[in-house]
Amino acid sequence: MSKSTPKRRKYPQKKSKGIVKITKKPKKEVGFESHDLNSSEFTTQCNFTKYLHNLNKLRIKEEKNPISFCATTVDEVKSDRGRRKSVSKGYVSGEPDYSISNGRGGYFGLRIEFKSKIGRVEPHQERIHNRLKQSGYLIAICRSVEDAIRTFLAYMLLKPTPIKTTMIDKSRITDEVLKDHLTLIKGLILEDFELSKEDVIEIY
Protein backbone atom coordinates (compact mmCIF):
# COMPACT_ATOMS: atom_id res chain seq x y z
CA MET A 1 0.00 0.00 0.00
CA SER A 2 1.30 3.42 -0.88
CA LYS A 3 1.53 5.94 1.88
CA SER A 4 -0.69 8.98 1.48
CA THR A 5 1.25 12.22 1.18
CA PRO A 6 0.25 14.96 3.66
CA LYS A 7 -1.59 17.89 2.20
CA ARG A 8 0.43 21.05 1.87
CA ARG A 9 -0.81 24.26 3.39
CA LYS A 10 -2.04 26.67 0.77
CA TYR A 11 -1.00 30.30 0.97
CA PRO A 12 -2.50 33.17 -0.99
CA GLN A 13 -0.55 33.75 -4.17
CA LYS A 14 0.34 36.96 -5.91
CA LYS A 15 1.21 37.18 -9.56
CA SER A 16 3.73 39.83 -10.61
CA LYS A 17 5.10 39.99 -14.15
CA GLY A 18 4.56 36.31 -14.77
CA ILE A 19 6.33 35.28 -11.53
CA VAL A 20 4.31 33.56 -8.83
CA LYS A 21 5.10 34.82 -5.32
CA ILE A 22 3.94 33.03 -2.18
CA THR A 23 2.87 35.39 0.57
CA LYS A 24 3.35 34.01 4.08
CA LYS A 25 1.73 35.34 7.19
CA PRO A 26 4.13 37.57 9.14
CA LYS A 27 5.46 36.08 12.36
CA LYS A 28 4.45 37.73 15.59
CA GLU A 29 7.32 39.38 17.41
CA VAL A 30 8.10 37.86 20.78
CA GLY A 31 8.52 40.37 23.58
CA PHE A 32 6.74 42.83 25.81
CA GLU A 33 6.92 45.82 23.50
CA SER A 34 3.79 47.30 22.03
CA HIS A 35 2.95 50.48 20.16
CA ASP A 36 1.37 51.81 23.34
CA LEU A 37 3.89 51.27 26.14
CA ASN A 38 1.23 52.16 28.71
CA SER A 39 -1.47 49.84 27.40
CA SER A 40 -1.70 47.86 30.65
CA GLU A 41 -0.22 47.42 34.11
CA PHE A 42 1.54 44.28 32.87
CA THR A 43 3.21 46.04 29.95
CA THR A 44 4.20 48.99 32.14
CA GLN A 45 5.82 46.73 34.72
CA CYS A 46 7.64 44.65 32.07
CA ASN A 47 9.10 47.74 30.40
CA PHE A 48 10.16 49.16 33.78
CA THR A 49 11.89 45.86 34.53
CA LYS A 50 13.82 45.99 31.24
CA TYR A 51 14.79 49.59 32.00
CA LEU A 52 16.27 48.59 35.38
CA HIS A 53 18.11 45.59 33.88
CA ASN A 54 19.73 47.81 31.22
CA LEU A 55 20.47 50.50 33.80
CA ASN A 56 22.28 47.97 35.97
CA LYS A 57 24.41 46.89 33.00
CA LEU A 58 25.53 50.51 32.58
CA ARG A 59 26.17 50.91 36.31
CA ILE A 60 28.31 47.77 36.41
CA LYS A 61 30.38 49.05 33.47
CA GLU A 62 30.86 52.31 35.35
CA GLU A 63 31.84 50.31 38.47
CA LYS A 64 28.82 51.56 40.42
CA ASN A 65 26.69 49.51 42.76
CA PRO A 66 23.71 48.00 40.88
CA ILE A 67 20.13 48.74 41.82
CA SER A 68 18.62 46.06 44.03
CA PHE A 69 15.08 45.39 42.81
CA CYS A 70 12.52 42.63 42.40
CA ALA A 71 8.86 42.13 41.62
CA THR A 72 6.78 41.25 44.66
CA THR A 73 3.82 39.82 42.74
CA VAL A 74 3.25 36.45 41.10
CA ASP A 75 1.71 35.55 37.78
CA GLU A 76 -2.05 35.38 37.69
CA VAL A 77 -3.12 31.99 39.00
CA LYS A 78 -6.50 30.73 37.89
CA SER A 79 -6.82 27.46 39.81
CA ASP A 80 -7.60 27.27 43.53
CA ARG A 81 -4.65 24.92 44.05
CA GLY A 82 -2.33 27.40 42.34
CA ARG A 83 -3.53 30.20 44.61
CA ARG A 84 -3.02 28.06 47.68
CA LYS A 85 0.51 27.25 46.53
CA SER A 86 1.28 30.94 46.07
CA VAL A 87 -0.04 31.74 49.55
CA SER A 88 1.86 28.83 51.10
CA LYS A 89 5.07 30.22 49.61
CA GLY A 90 4.48 33.59 51.25
CA TYR A 91 2.64 35.68 48.64
CA VAL A 92 0.41 38.30 50.28
CA SER A 93 -2.35 39.90 48.27
CA GLY A 94 -2.12 43.68 48.40
CA GLU A 95 1.67 43.99 48.48
CA PRO A 96 3.03 46.64 46.07
CA ASP A 97 4.08 45.28 42.68
CA TYR A 98 7.70 46.37 42.84
CA SER A 99 10.42 46.65 45.46
CA ILE A 100 13.51 48.87 45.25
CA SER A 101 15.72 47.93 48.20
CA ASN A 102 18.22 50.81 47.97
CA GLY A 103 17.65 53.05 51.00
CA ARG A 104 17.39 56.77 50.23
CA GLY A 105 16.32 59.92 52.07
CA GLY A 106 15.80 58.10 55.37
CA TYR A 107 13.57 55.48 53.76
CA PHE A 108 14.51 51.81 53.84
CA GLY A 109 13.27 51.29 50.28
CA LEU A 110 10.82 52.25 47.55
CA ARG A 111 7.65 50.27 46.86
CA ILE A 112 5.85 50.87 43.57
CA GLU A 113 2.23 49.97 42.86
CA PHE A 114 1.44 49.90 39.14
CA LYS A 115 -2.04 50.96 38.11
CA SER A 116 -3.72 51.70 34.81
CA LYS A 117 -4.89 55.22 34.04
CA ILE A 118 -8.30 54.45 35.54
CA GLY A 119 -7.18 51.85 38.10
CA ARG A 120 -7.72 52.48 41.79
CA VAL A 121 -6.04 51.27 44.95
CA GLU A 122 -8.18 48.68 46.70
CA PRO A 123 -8.90 48.90 50.47
CA HIS A 124 -6.77 45.84 51.31
CA GLN A 125 -3.89 47.41 49.35
CA GLU A 126 -4.23 50.67 51.27
CA ARG A 127 -3.96 48.80 54.57
CA ILE A 128 -0.68 47.17 53.51
CA HIS A 129 0.62 50.44 52.06
CA ASN A 130 -0.02 52.19 55.38
CA ARG A 131 1.74 49.39 57.24
CA LEU A 132 4.79 49.74 54.97
CA LYS A 133 4.81 53.52 55.42
CA GLN A 134 4.88 53.07 59.19
CA SER A 135 7.81 50.66 58.73
CA GLY A 136 9.85 53.28 56.87
CA TYR A 137 9.14 52.62 53.18
CA LEU A 138 8.14 55.10 50.49
CA ILE A 139 5.00 54.07 48.56
CA ALA A 140 4.43 55.36 45.02
CA ILE A 141 1.46 54.78 42.69
CA CYS A 142 2.64 54.82 39.05
CA ARG A 143 0.32 54.75 36.04
CA SER A 144 2.88 54.70 33.22
CA VAL A 145 6.46 53.60 32.61
CA GLU A 146 7.48 57.27 32.33
CA ASP A 147 5.92 57.97 35.72
CA ALA A 148 7.72 54.97 37.25
CA ILE A 149 11.12 56.03 35.85
CA ARG A 150 10.61 59.65 36.96
CA THR A 151 9.66 58.48 40.47
CA PHE A 152 12.63 56.12 40.64
CA LEU A 153 15.15 58.74 39.49
CA ALA A 154 13.81 61.33 41.94
CA TYR A 155 14.06 58.78 44.74
CA MET A 156 17.64 57.84 43.85
CA LEU A 157 18.66 61.52 43.95
CA LEU A 158 18.00 61.54 47.71
CA LYS A 159 20.92 60.97 50.07
CA PRO A 160 21.61 57.32 50.92
CA THR A 161 20.01 56.21 54.16
CA PRO A 162 22.71 55.65 56.84
CA ILE A 163 23.17 51.99 57.68
CA LYS A 164 23.65 51.04 61.32
CA THR A 165 24.11 47.32 61.69
CA THR A 166 23.96 45.20 64.80
CA MET A 167 24.75 41.51 64.88
CA ILE A 168 21.89 39.25 65.91
CA ASP A 169 22.33 36.80 68.76
CA LYS A 170 20.31 33.64 68.09
CA SER A 171 21.40 32.18 71.42
CA ARG A 172 18.93 34.56 73.11
CA ILE A 173 16.08 32.48 71.67
CA THR A 174 15.61 29.55 74.00
CA ASP A 175 14.27 26.15 72.94
CA GLU A 176 11.05 26.82 74.86
CA VAL A 177 10.44 30.08 72.98
CA LEU A 178 11.22 28.40 69.65
CA LYS A 179 8.88 25.51 70.46
CA ASP A 180 6.04 27.93 71.24
CA HIS A 181 6.51 29.67 67.90
CA LEU A 182 6.70 26.40 66.00
CA THR A 183 3.23 25.54 67.27
CA LEU A 184 1.94 28.46 65.18
CA ILE A 185 2.47 26.22 62.15
CA LYS A 186 -0.74 24.18 62.17
CA GLY A 187 -0.25 20.46 61.72
CA LEU A 188 3.50 20.58 62.39
CA ILE A 189 4.82 17.57 64.29
CA LEU A 190 7.62 18.95 66.46
CA GLU A 191 9.53 15.66 66.38
CA ASP A 192 9.57 15.59 62.59
CA PHE A 193 10.34 18.80 60.67
CA GLU A 194 9.98 17.29 57.19
CA LEU A 195 6.79 18.55 55.55
CA SER A 196 5.55 17.71 52.09
CA LYS A 197 4.21 20.41 49.77
CA GLU A 198 0.72 18.99 50.21
CA ASP A 199 0.98 19.35 53.99
CA VAL A 200 2.07 22.98 53.70
CA ILE A 201 -0.74 23.77 51.27
CA GLU A 202 -3.30 22.26 53.65
CA ILE A 203 -2.25 24.81 56.26
CA TYR A 204 -4.03 27.46 54.23
LINJO-V601920 format. One record per run of one state. SS is the DSSP state (hx for helix, st for strand, lp for the rest). FROM is the first residue (numbers start at 0). LEN is the number of residues. If there is no record, write none. Layout:
BEGIN
ss={SS/SS}
from={FROM/FROM}
len={LEN/LEN}
END
This chain:
BEGIN
ss={lp/st/lp/st/lp/hx/lp/st/lp/hx/lp/st/lp/st/lp/st/lp/st/lp/hx/lp/st/lp/hx/lp/st/lp/hx/lp/hx/lp/hx/lp}
from={0/12/16/18/22/40/61/68/71/79/88/97/100/103/104/106/107/108/114/122/134/136/142/144/156/159/160/169/172/174/182/196/202}
len={12/4/2/4/18/21/7/3/8/9/9/3/3/1/2/1/1/6/8/12/2/6/2/12/3/1/9/3/2/8/14/6/2}
END
